[in-house]
Amino acid sequence: MNIFTTTGPAPLAAGAVNPTQPASGDQDAMSEKATIVFRKLRDTKNTVRFEEEVPPGKPPVIGTIYVQKWFARDTQELAITIEKEGN
């Protein structure tokens, strides 16, 4: 399994509502760091498409990612750790 770290987008403006954001009582959604697992979906011309493994009843955090073939090689699963910055 290949693991690399990235940071997320800037936070929403105060009072903004994100319809894909889990309920505020969800402990997983409130953590400052999350590791998301992706499974290989298919090869494209120069990249490999991976799809997020989403637990039942929860929305995806990232969804689909494309990874360059030189890095992905024959990998069937990727894990990406993301960390929120700021408050």
C-alpha positions in Angstrom: 0.0 0.0 0.0 1.3 3.4 -0.9 0.8 6.2 1.6 1.3 10.0 1.0 0.0 13.0 2.8 -1.9 16.1 1.5 -3.9 18.9 2.9 -7.4 19.9 2.1 -9.0 23.0 0.6 -9.5 26.2 2.6 -12.4 26.0 5.1 -15.9 27.3 4.2 -16.8 30.8 5.1 -18.5 31.3 8.5 -22.1 30.2 8.4 -21.7 28.4 5.0 -23.4 25.0 4.7 -21.7 22.1 2.8 -24.4 19.6 1.8 -21.9 16.8 1.6 -20.5 17.4 5.1 -21.4 14.8 7.7 -23.5 15.8 10.7 -21.6 17.8 13.4 -22.1 15.0 16.0 -20.1 12.5 13.8 -16.8 11.9 15.6 -15.0 10.8 12.4 -15.9 14.1 10.7 -14.6 16.1 13.7 -11.1 14.6 13.8 -8.2 16.7 12.6 -6.6 13.9 10.6 -8.2 11.1 8.4 -6.8 8.2 6.4 -8.9 7.4 3.3 -8.5 4.1 1.5 -8.9 3.9 -2.3 -9.3 0.9 -4.6 -8.1 0.7 -8.2 -11.0 1.2 -10.6 -9.3 1.3 -14.0 -6.3 2.4 -16.0 -6.5 5.4 -18.3 -3.9 6.5 -20.9 -1.3 8.0 -18.4 -3.0 7.5 -15.0 -4.8 5.0 -12.8 -8.2 5.9 -11.5 -8.9 5.0 -7.8 -12.2 5.2 -6.1 -12.7 5.9 -2.4 -14.0 3.1 -0.2 -17.0 4.8 1.6 -18.5 3.2 4.7 -22.3 2.6 4.4 -24.3 5.7 5.3 -21.4 8.1 5.1 -20.6 10.6 2.2 -17.3 10.4 0.4 -14.5 12.7 1.6 -12.6 12.9 -1.7 -14.4 10.5 -4.2 -12.2 9.7 -7.1 -8.5 10.4 -7.7 -6.2 9.9 -10.6 -2.6 8.9 -9.9 0.2 8.9 -12.5 1.0 5.4 -13.7 4.7 5.8 -12.9 3.8 6.1 -9.3 0.8 3.7 -9.0 2.4 0.9 -11.0 0.4 -2.3 -10.1 -1.0 -1.0 -6.8 -4.5 -2.2 -6.2 -5.0 0.0 -3.0 -3.9 3.4 -1.9 -4.3 5.2 1.5 -4.2 8.9 1.7 -3.9 10.8 5.0 -5.3 14.3 5.1 -5.0 16.8 7.9 -7.0 20.0 8.5 -5.0 23.2 9.0 -6.1 26.0 11.3 -9.3 25.8 13.4 
